[in-house]
Amino acid sequence: MYTDKKTIAYSLIGLACILITIMIFVKLNSDEQSAFLCEKFHENQLDMAQCPAHKSNSSWLILSAFGIGIFIFGTGVYLLFIPNITKENNESMKKDFKIIDSSKLDEEEKLIYNILKNKNGSAYQSDLIKETGFSKVKITRILDKLELSEILERKRRGMTNIVVLR
């Protein structure tokens, strides 16, 4: 079953609003009960330090619940406003590469070119070795030819190269 991101976002926002509304009523009820207890202790001339309302940890629990509700609300708003990247959007985001005459390339060069094109124009040289099954030397020679033809360029990245289409 597929649910889109907006449905999830609206669900989270709705859940957060319900949670926060319930917590408001819980907080108001808790405050009312605490005030009643304090009033009774004061009327009976009892020590206020022994009042159960002053010893209760419920205010921290209620505050934590408010924090969770606000976090859920924020997550819903975030999901609602981040861009929706779908396969169609991803295809349109692909770069337009330099048009080449593929008839001048041999099969191995075409393979490397197509792998790079399918990876949005760049890949690590080590990944090309893994995907093609060619040796390091063979990949280097193919990349040298393609680089001389100004189809791609290699950029040093630490101990490896990243191969980028022009």
Buried (B, 14 or more C-beta within 10 A) or exposed (E): EEEEBEEBBEBBBEBBBEBBEEBEEBBEEBEEBBEEBBEEBEEEEEEEEEBEBEEBEEEEEBEEBBEBBEEBBEBBBEBBEEEEEEEEEEEEEEEEBEEBEEEEBEEBBBBBBEBBEEBBBBBBBBBBBEBBEBEEEEBBEBBEBBBEBEBBBBEEEEEEBBBBBE
